[in-house]
């Protein structure tokens, strides 16, 4: 079996095998270093951020410390990763016909922004000229339709 080519560092010689990641709490503990790095690059693109957004910096080396839990944003990221997996595995997986079942990713909502923009629908005239409860609706007008409950 031929030897696998070693990955090159940025502009440098090939680097050896990387140690397995540590402190994985929601990602599978079987993921390799390279698999985690690839996934993290997807997240940085989906959120338009750099590693330091979620990962703390090691004060001694001034480099990102992926295993550290010092940055509270990392807990939010873990929650969001779990939420996204739940939406895909518990809801989209059971969607009748699966016609609109493209997987949900961080980019589905974030669209390259660290904090997703609030969706404001375009005003749609209804009886009386404004959408009930929408912009331009009379004060005290009934809000839009009630939220839909997930299936049991």
C-alpha positions as a Markdown table, in Angstrom:
| # | Residue | x | y | z |
|---|---|---|---|---|
| 1 | Unk | 0.0 | 0.0 | 0.0 |
| 2 | Unk | 1.5 | 3.4 | -1.0 |
| 3 | Unk | 2.2 | 5.9 | 1.8 |
| 4 | Unk | -0.4 | 8.6 | 2.2 |
| 5 | Unk | 0.9 | 12.1 | 1.2 |
| 6 | Unk | 1.4 | 14.3 | 4.3 |
| 7 | Unk | -0.5 | 17.6 | 4.4 |
| 8 | Unk | 1.6 | 20.7 | 4.0 |
| 9 | Unk | 1.6 | 23.5 | 6.5 |
| 10 | Unk | 1.0 | 27.0 | 5.0 |
| 11 | Unk | 4.0 | 27.4 | 2.8 |
| 12 | Unk | 6.1 | 24.9 | 4.7 |
| 13 | Unk | 7.3 | 21.3 | 4.5 |
| 14 | Unk | 4.9 | 18.4 | 5.0 |
| 15 | Unk | 3.5 | 18.1 | 8.5 |
| 16 | Unk | 3.3 | 14.8 | 10.3 |
| 17 | Unk | 0.1 | 13.2 | 11.6 |
| 18 | Unk | -1.8 | 15.5 | 13.9 |
| 19 | Unk | -2.9 | 14.4 | 17.4 |
| 20 | Unk | -6.6 | 13.6 | 17.7 |
| 21 | Unk | -8.8 | 16.4 | 18.9 |
| 22 | Unk | -9.7 | 16.7 | 22.5 |
| 23 | Unk | -12.7 | 18.0 | 24.5 |
| 24 | Unk | -15.2 | 17.1 | 21.8 |
| 25 | Unk | -18.6 | 17.3 | 23.5 |
| 26 | Unk | -21.1 | 17.3 | 20.7 |
| 27 | Unk | -19.0 | 16.2 | 17.7 |
| 28 | Unk | -18.3 | 12.5 | 17.4 |
| 29 | Unk | -15.2 | 11.6 | 19.4 |
| 30 | Unk | -14.1 | 9.4 | 16.5 |
| 31 | Unk | -13.5 | 12.5 | 14.3 |
| 32 | Unk | -9.9 | 13.0 | 13.2 |
| 33 | Unk | -8.0 | 16.3 | 13.4 |
| 34 | Unk | -8.4 | 16.9 | 9.7 |
| 35 | Unk | -12.1 | 16.1 | 9.8 |
| 36 | Unk | -12.7 | 18.6 | 12.6 |
| 37 | Unk | -10.6 | 21.3 | 10.9 |
| 38 | Unk | -12.6 | 20.8 | 7.7 |
| 39 | Unk | -15.9 | 21.1 | 9.6 |
| 40 | Unk | -14.7 | 24.2 | 11.5 |
| 41 | Unk | -13.8 | 25.8 | 8.2 |
| 42 | Unk | -17.4 | 25.2 | 7.1 |
| 43 | Unk | -18.6 | 26.9 | 10.2 |
| 44 | Unk | -16.4 | 29.9 | 9.8 |
| 45 | Unk | -17.7 | 30.4 | 6.3 |
| 46 | Unk | -21.3 | 29.9 | 7.3 |
| 47 | Unk | -20.9 | 32.5 | 10.1 |
| 48 | Unk | -18.4 | 34.8 | 8.4 |
| 49 | Unk | -16.1 | 34.6 | 11.4 |
| 50 | Unk | -12.6 | 33.4 | 12.3 |
| 51 | Unk | -11.6 | 30.7 | 14.8 |
| 52 | Unk | -11.3 | 33.3 | 17.7 |
| 53 | Unk | -15.1 | 33.9 | 17.5 |
| 54 | Unk | -15.7 | 30.6 | 19.3 |
| 55 | Unk | -12.3 | 29.5 | 20.5 |
| 56 | Unk | -10.2 | 31.2 | 23.3 |
| 57 | Unk | -6.7 | 32.2 | 22.8 |
| 58 | Unk | -3.9 | 30.6 | 24.8 |
| 59 | Unk | -2.4 | 33.5 | 26.8 |
| 60 | Unk | 1.1 | 31.9 | 26.7 |
| 61 | Unk | 1.3 | 31.2 | 22.9 |
| 62 | Unk | -1.2 | 33.8 | 21.7 |
| 63 | Unk | -2.7 | 31.0 | 19.4 |
| 64 | Unk | -6.2 | 29.6 | 19.4 |
| 65 | Unk | -6.6 | 26.8 | 21.9 |
| 66 | Unk | -9.3 | 24.6 | 20.4 |
| 67 | Unk | -9.7 | 22.5 | 23.5 |
| 68 | Unk | -10.3 | 25.4 | 25.9 |
| 69 | Unk | -13.8 | 26.2 | 27.1 |
| 70 | Unk | -12.9 | 29.7 | 28.2 |
| 71 | Unk | -14.9 | 31.5 | 25.5 |
| 72 | Unk | -18.6 | 31.3 | 26.3 |
| 73 | Unk | -19.5 | 31.5 | 22.6 |
| 74 | Unk | -18.3 | 28.0 | 22.3 |
| 75 | Unk | -21.1 | 26.8 | 24.5 |
| 76 | Unk | -23.6 | 28.6 | 22.2 |
| 77 | Unk | -22.0 | 27.0 | 19.2 |
| 78 | Unk | -22.3 | 23.5 | 20.8 |
| 79 | Unk | -26.0 | 24.2 | 21.4 |
| 80 | Unk | -26.5 | 25.3 | 17.8 |
| 81 | Unk | -24.7 | 22.3 | 16.4 |
| 82 | Unk | -27.0 | 20.0 | 18.5 |
| 83 | Unk | -30.1 | 22.0 | 17.4 |
| 84 | Unk | -29.1 | 21.8 | 13.7 |
| 85 | Unk | -28.5 | 18.0 | 14.0 |
| 86 | Unk | -31.9 | 17.6 | 15.8 |
| 87 | Unk | -33.7 | 19.6 | 13.1 |
| 88 | Unk | -32.2 | 17.5 | 10.4 |
| 89 | Unk | -32.5 | 14.1 | 12.1 |
| 90 | Unk | -35.8 | 14.5 | 13.9 |
| 91 | Unk | -37.8 | 16.8 | 11.7 |
| 92 | Unk | -36.5 | 16.9 | 8.1 |
| 93 | Unk | -35.9 | 13.1 | 8.2 |
| 94 | Unk | -39.6 | 12.6 | 8.9 |
| 95 | Unk | -40.9 | 15.2 | 6.5 |
| 96 | Unk | -43.6 | 13.6 | 4.3 |
| 97 | Unk | -42.3 | 13.4 | 0.8 |
| 98 | Unk | -39.1 | 15.1 | 1.8 |
| 99 | Unk | -39.6 | 17.4 | -1.1 |
| 100 | Unk | -38.1 | 20.4 | 0.6 |
| 101 | Unk | -35.7 | 18.4 | 2.8 |
| 102 | Unk | -32.4 | 20.1 | 2.0 |
| 103 | Unk | -30.2 | 19.7 | 5.1 |
| 104 | Unk | -30.2 | 22.6 | 7.5 |
| 105 | Unk | -26.7 | 24.1 | 8.1 |
| 106 | Unk | -25.5 | 27.0 | 10.1 |
| 107 | Unk | -25.5 | 28.9 | 6.8 |
| 108 | Unk | -29.2 | 28.4 | 6.4 |
| 109 | Unk | -29.9 | 31.0 | 9.0 |
| 110 | Unk | -26.6 | 32.8 | 9.5 |
| 111 | Unk | -25.9 | 33.4 | 5.8 |
| 112 | Unk | -22.4 | 34.5 | 6.4 |
| 113 | Unk | -23.2 | 36.7 | 9.5 |
| 114 | Unk | -22.1 | 36.0 | 13.0 |
| 115 | Unk | -25.6 | 36.9 | 14.3 |
| 116 | Unk | -28.4 | 36.1 | 11.9 |
| 117 | Unk | -30.4 | 39.1 | 10.7 |
| 118 | Unk | -34.0 | 39.2 | 11.9 |
| 119 | Unk | -36.4 | 38.3 | 9.0 |
| 120 | Unk | -38.9 | 41.1 | 8.3 |
| 121 | Unk | -41.4 | 40.1 | 5.7 |
| 122 | Unk | -42.3 | 42.5 | 3.0 |
| 123 | Unk | -45.6 | 44.2 | 3.8 |
| 124 | Unk | -48.5 | 42.6 | 2.0 |
| 125 | Unk | -51.7 | 44.5 | 1.7 |
| 126 | Unk | -54.7 | 42.8 | 3.2 |
| 127 | Unk | -58.2 | 44.1 | 3.8 |
| 128 | Unk | -57.8 | 47.6 | 4.8 |
| 129 | Unk | -54.3 | 48.0 | 3.2 |
| 130 | Unk | -51.9 | 46.4 | 5.7 |
| 131 | Unk | -51.1 | 42.9 | 6.9 |
| 132 | Unk | -52.8 | 42.3 | 10.3 |
| 133 | Unk | -50.2 | 42.9 | 13.0 |
| 134 | Unk | -47.6 | 43.9 | 10.4 |
| 135 | Unk | -45.9 | 47.2 | 9.7 |
| 136 | Unk | -48.5 | 49.9 | 9.0 |
| 137 | Unk | -51.3 | 47.9 | 10.7 |
| 138 | Unk | -53.5 | 49.9 | 13.1 |
| 139 | Unk | -52.5 | 49.7 | 16.8 |
| 140 | Unk | -54.0 | 46.8 | 18.5 |
| 141 | Unk | -54.5 | 44.9 | 15.3 |
| 142 | Unk | -54.4 | 41.1 | 15.6 |
| 143 | Unk | -50.9 | 39.7 | 15.0 |
| 144 | Unk | -50.2 | 37.3 | 12.2 |
| 145 | Unk | -51.0 | 33.6 | 12.3 |
| 146 | Unk | -50.0 | 31.6 | 15.5 |
| 147 | Unk | -46.8 | 29.7 | 15.5 |
| 148 | Unk | -47.0 | 26.1 | 14.2 |
| 149 | Unk | -46.3 | 23.4 | 16.8 |
| 150 | Unk | -43.9 | 20.6 | 15.9 |
| 151 | Unk | -45.4 | 17.2 | 15.4 |
| 152 | Unk | -45.5 | 14.9 | 18.4 |
